[in-house]
Amino acid sequence: MAPRAPGGPLVVLLGLGAAVSLASGLAGGLARLGVLPASPALAGPTALHGALMVCGFFGYVIALERAAALKWRWLWASPGLALGGSVAAAAQQPALAQGLWLLAAVVLSAAYAVVLRRDRGVHLAVEGAGALAWAGGTSAWMAGAGLDTVVAWWCAFLVLTIAGERRELARFTPLPRLARQAFVAVLALQAAGLLAMAARPGPAAAATWWSSLAALAAWLLRFDLACRPRIARPGWARHTARCLRLGYLWLAAAAAWGLWRAAQDLPLAGPGPLHALLLGFVFAMVFGHAPIVLPALLRRSIATPMALAAAPVIAMSLGVALRAAGDLLGSGPWRAAAASLQALAIVGFAAVMVAGLRRPAAA
């Protein structure tokens, strides 16, 4: 018999850990832009803002979801280590944070290796590659690699995890052979871009990596279940589909902007397309999947979405657009205003989720 997952109260406690990691990362970003005053308490989150968001928050949440789904006790070490890394980062212990985040990524990668021995599904291989990208990016960071390389590998962790989950859902509708082959080709291009960024980072490597994201956006907009016409989507299903379609458009915009920057010989990790990718695309995926994942994780039903459920999603996209304008114009006040709006959108969406989980679900 497989070991049972931790009980409800512990799952809720671990969920609060995600809130702590997110709050720390957001506070660091807001302090960087001057929205929050600089203080010794925010020195760690300010210096490690990006790492806290990718490894501390997203790494934690993805590992938590996997642990809850697979119900292996040893796998709960991954979100625990990721949370420990966030605490170390906030305490201004970057070396300890690096080690803990690397261990979290290794445990998650090991889980996918075990699963792949039983099921050789493409979607599982893609998600497993994402976990390895998390480990690879963190290892490169510890080895002193350039920021462009580390950022590309960390972003690949999120992109590949999302791509694998969406490919899994695509199994429920017939996919043409050409679509299946195109998906593999997109992943091969992503791998080529990552290897190029590790071996010889530069405009050519960045262009290859951004090209793979452009191709992925095109594939998702054409073949993903959320983009299929004539499908009845009531309630939260409609909300999820709208979030995903919006996210795919942000992915395409980020890739186009990234390719333009690569043609100008500008660094991959510079301002602009990365924020469109992480805040426009990735958070749209979070907003879209949260009504599915949270009820399962917390073992509670969720009520029919309120009319205001779309407001945080719209606010986030407006914030991403404002941030893009601020980056293009080099305007600090616009960037600060965008960051404030994005933080409010995240807090607002959390409030919508809490309200939905507290209200009784419709029959």
C-alpha positions, 0 to 999 in steps of 0.5 A, a space after each residue: 500500500 502506498 504511504 498516505 499523504 499528510 493530513 488536511 491541517 498539515 496541507 493547510 500549513 504547507 499552503 501558508 508556506 507558499 503565501 510566505 514565500 510569495 510575500 517575501 518575493 513580492 516584498 523584495 521586488 517592490 523594495 527594488 523599485 522603491 515602492 517599499 522603503 529599504 530596510 534591513 529586514 528586506 535586504 535578503 528578499 531585495 537581493 534575491 527577488 528573482 530566486 525567491 519567486 522562481 525557486 522559493 514560490 513556484 518551486 515550492 508550489 509545483 513540488 507541493 502539488 506533485 507531493 499531494 498528487 503522488 502521496 509519497 512521504 519522501 517527496 514532501 521533502 521537496 516543498 519543505 526544502 524549497 520553503 527552507 531555502 526561502 527562509 534562508 534567503 530572507 535571513 540573508 544566507 544565500 549559500 544555504 538557500 542555494 543548497 536547499 533549493 538545489 536539494 528540493 529540485 533534485 528530490 522533485 527530479 527523482 520523483 519524476 524518474 520514478 514515475 517515468 519508470 512506470 509511465 513513459 508519457 511525453 507529458 511526464 518526460 517534459 515535466 521531468 525535464 522542467 525539474 531538471 532545468 530547475 536543478 541545472 539553473 540552481 547548479 549554474 548559479 552556485 557555480 557562478 555562471 552568468 545571469 543570462 544562463 541561470 535565468 534561462 534555465 529557471 524560466 525553462 523549469 516553469 515553461 516546461 512544467 506548464 507545457 507538460 501539464 497542457 500536453 497531458 490534457 491534450 491527450 483527451 482530444 485527438 491530436 493530428 500526427 503533425 501536432 504531436 511531432 511539432 510539440 516534440 520539435 518545439 521541445 528540441 529547440 528549447 533544449 538546444 537553446 538551453 544547452 547553447 546558453 550553458 555553453 556559450 551564452 550570447 545573442 545566438 543562444 538567446 535567439 534560439 531560446 526565445 524562438 522555442 518560446 515563440 513556437 510553443 506559444 503558436 502550438 498552444 494557441 493552435 492545439 491547446 484544449 483551452 483554445 478549442 472552439 465550440 466547447 461548453 465551459 461553464 463556471 471556473 472552466 470558462 475562467 481557466 480557458 480565458 486565463 490560459 488564452 491570455 497567458 499564451 498571448 503574453 508568451 508570444 509577446 514576450 518571445 517576440 520582444 526577446 527575439 528583438 532584444 537578441 537581435 540588438 545584442 542585449 542581454 537575455 536577463 535584461 528588463 522587458 520580455 522576462 517580466 512579460 513571460 513570468 508575470 504575463 504568461 506564468 501568472 496567467 497559468 497560476 490564475 487559471 489553474 488555481 481553481 482546479 489545484 487548490 480545491 484538490 490540494 486543500 480537499 475542499 470544494 469551491 463555489 461558483 466564481 463571483 463576477 469579480 473573479 476576472 478583475 485580478 486577471 485583468 489587473 495583472 495584464 494591465 500591470 504587465 502592459 504598464 511595466 512593458 511601457 515603463 521598461 521601453 521608456 526607462 520610466 521608474 515611476 511607471 515600473 513602480 506603478 506597474 509593480 504595485 498593480 501586479 501585487 494588488 492583482 495577486 493579493 486580490 486573486 488570493 482573496 477571490 480564492 479564499 472567498 470561493 473556498 469558504 462559501 458552500 459550493 453549488 450542487 
